[in-house]
Amino acid sequence: MVRTVRARRAMAAMLAAGAVTALAANPANAAPEGDWHADLSTVDGDDVNVRSDGGVLSLLNDPANRKPGAIGSQGYLLLAEQNLGKPVNRVSAAVTADAPKGTAVEVDVRGKLNAHDWTEWTPAEAGAAQLPKSVSTVQVRVGLVSAVDGATAKVRDITLKGELGPQTNDVGAAAAALTYKVFGTREGLTGGTTANGHVIKSRDHFVALPSRRGLAPKNTGDYTVRVCRTDNSRCEYAPVWDVGPWNTKDDYWNPSATRQMWKNLPQGKPEAQAAYQDGYNGGKDEFGRKVANPAGIDLADGTFWDGLKMSDNGWVNVSYLWTGSGPTGVISTAGDPMNVRSSASTTASVKGLAANRAKVIIECYVEGETVTGKFGTSNIWDRIGPGHYVSDTYLQTGSDLPVAPKCA
């Protein structure tokens, strides 16, 4: 085994992440016993289209955050991680806000499973979020939505409380990520802004799903999909940076027990597909618009043209990687996506792309061609999918040693 110890890996990751990582290096904010209050006074680089005036949170109503055909404006405040010091599986949220007609305040919660991975975002419906696992660190996202131009809710306080109760929605972690065949459409919209604040560039690499439950914070791949042509000849690993198409509360990959809307549809079937093919909901989306295609995922231009080599909208196989289990790593390049190879060699055939910041599951590793990458020099290659290999020197894993077993 040839390996240059990557002692600088953790430091490089800190520098790449900037101030956010520096803050996270300290233990997460410690919550007092009992309730705690959301800090609504600080808006920074990981927040989207919101402002705070004297601790009162509201929308900026920036037209750049309004896509063609979209309903009104949206934005969110991403709060710091909160260390509760005890396991909880339920977080209650009491919101004090002025919310004119056509506006809404949405509180979502996720729990930290380990040093790298999170549960899916869970809406605090009826004032509480029931997490799928017991955790001791949580993060809260405060979303603001307006269907009326110029109107915004004004949030004055959010009181939160973590509790441990019966685990009513524990669906467990699958050994393999959930995978469904859905219709994919090209998003385009170069120069626009995604739901997580990313400004879309030419031939960009990300996807959109019709639910905020799998929306990754800006510049992260916390929620990543593997999207492939139906013959699996080309795939791309891409982060979820936008919400759509059609719906915003259709986490169709989840079972009915936890699906936010459209609970009577089969797991894996997007509402837009049911509306288009079967006339479900009168053939309309959650906003009452006539559904013009069965799309369950939007693909950024680079993912569409370069990753999958698609020339027209069509059916794709999508794996929602955060629903699987196993060690993970974050693709870390200078910015461009990297080639995914069919074996552990830079001359092996290219099976697709892995976008910068995509978080992938590492199934196992092999020894192959020695490569010098962002994290040193090594002959270790990680298998991140069936017949998909990337050099370990481009994966941020938090370790200088392989984090997965050797491939059989």
Residue, then its C-alpha position, 0 to 999 in steps of 0.5 A: m500500500v502506497r500512502t502519504v499520510r494526509a495529516r493536513r486533511a483536517m486543516a485543509a477542510m477547516l480552511a476550505a469551509g472558512a468561518v463556519t468550520a471554525l465555529a463548528a470546531n467549538p462544541a455546539n451551543a449549549a442549550p440551557e435546561g428546559d426551553w431555549h430561544a432561537d437567535l434571530s438577530t444574526v444573518d450570515g452567509d449560510d442564510v437565504n433572502v432574510r433580514s433581521d431588524g432588532g431581532v425581528l426576522s423577515l424576508l428580503n423579498d429579493p426578486a432574484n429568489r423568485k423563479p419563473g412560474a414560482i409562487g411568491s418568495q422564500g428564504y430561511l435562517l439557518l441556526a447554529e447547531q444546538n447541543l442539548g446535552k441529553p438525547v431527544n427525539r422531539v423538538s417543540a417550537a412555539v412561534t411568535a410572529d406577525a403573519p399577514k395573509g399569504t405568508a407563512v413561517e415554517v420551522d424544520v429540525r434535523g438531528k446530528l447522527n455522528a460527526h458527519d451525518w444528519t437526519e433529514w429535515t423534519p417539519a415542526e408540524a402542529g408545533a413539534a418535529q418528531l425526529p426519526k432517531s434520538v440525538s443530542t445535537v440538533q439544528v433548526r431552520v426557520g423558513l419564511v414563505s410569501a405568496v404575496d408580492g412585498a408581504t412577509a411574516k415578521v418573526r419575533d421569537i421562537t421558543l424551542k424545547g427538546e424532549l425524549g418520548p416514544q419513537t413513533n416514526d423510526v424507519g431505520a437506516a437502510a443498508a442501501a440508499l432508497t432508489y426510485k425511477v422518476f422523470g428528470t427535467r433540465e432546470g437551467l435558470t443560469g444566473g438565478t438563485t436556488a432555494n439554499g442561496h446558490v447562484i446558478k452558473s453555466r453548466d452547474h452541478f446540483v439537483a432540485l427535489p420537491s421537498r425542503r426535507g432534503l435541501a442541503p445548506k449552502n455550499t454543503g452536500d449534506y443531502t446528495v443523490r446519485v442520479c443515473r440514466t436508466d441503463n446505468s451507463r452514466c451517473e452523477y453524484a450531485p448535492v440537493w441545492d434547490v426545491g422543485p419541480w412543481n411541489t415543495k412538500d412532496d418527499y415522495w421517497n419517504p413512506s406514507a407514515t412520514r411523507q409530508m403531503w400526498k400520504n395516499l400515494p405509493q412510496g417513490k411516486p412523485e405527486a407531479q407524476a401521479a397528477y400528470q399520468d393519473g389525474y391525481n389532485g385534479g391534475k394539479d400541484e400543491f399550488g393549484r397549477k396544472v402539471a405539465n410533466p411528471a417530473g420528480i427531480d430537476l437537474a442543473d445543466g452540467t448534471f444534465w448535459d455533462g454528467l448524464k449526457m442527456s439531450d432531452n428530459g427523461w426517466v432516471n434512477v435516483s438514489y437518495l444517499w442520506t437514506g442509506s448507511g455506511p461511512t461517508g466522504v465529501i468530494s473535494t476538488a478545486g471546484d469542478p466535478m471529478n470523473v468517476r471511473s470503472s476501476a482504480s485507474t485514471t485510464a479506466s472508463v468514465k462512468g460519470l461525474a461526482a460534483n464538488r461537495a457531494k457527500v457519498i457513501i464509501e462502500c469499500y476501498v481497493e488499491g490501484e494507481t497512485v494519484t496525487g490529489k487535494f489530500g496528498t498522494s495515495n494508491i487508495w481508491d474508494r468504491i462509492g457505488p456499483g462499479h464506481y471508483v474515485s481516488d481517496t485523495y479527493l475525499q474528505t473523510g476526517s481520517d488519514l486511513p481508509v474509513a471503509p473495509k477493503c473490497a472483497 
